[in-house]
Amino acid sequence: MKQDGNNGSTGPETLRRRLVRRGWLMLALFFIGLGSVGAVLPLLPTTPFLLLAAMCASRSSPALHAWLYSHPRFGPLLRDWRDHRAIRPRAKITALVLVALSWGWMWISVEPLYARLSASAVMAGVVIFLATRPHGPSR
């Protein structure tokens, strides 16, 4: 078998590993983009996309992962979640208000009752999850 000079792995295994890492990197960049858009658009959440980006970056790029956690805007949200499983009050209130607005709009605009009830159950789960998260360390 042909050996790769870096770590003794076979060529196809190394290629596969590189492709998987690039896939994780592309996902991380995609979620960073969505999180960045969510930082300026009120209807798109920021924190869930950044959490996904951090997870993907941890599997693909230590440098990108470190950058996310040291970013002045995104870093505090990620560190609060990593260290305390906490959501900052402003982010929590924003999310809860947006869920409530979405629920109201959905209840008016979606016709089948089963769809409204199903979506309402999912939204109730999200609200319970958000409401029960701690605010994080006292500053």
Buried (B, 14 or more C-beta within 10 A) or exposed (E): EEEBEEEEBEEEEBEEEEEEEEEBBEBBBBBBEBBBEBBEEEEBBBBBBBBBBBBBBBBBBEEBBEBBBEBEEBBBBBBBBEEEEBBBEEBBEBBBEBBEEBBEEBEEEBEEEEEBEEBBEEBEEBBEEBEEBEBBEEE
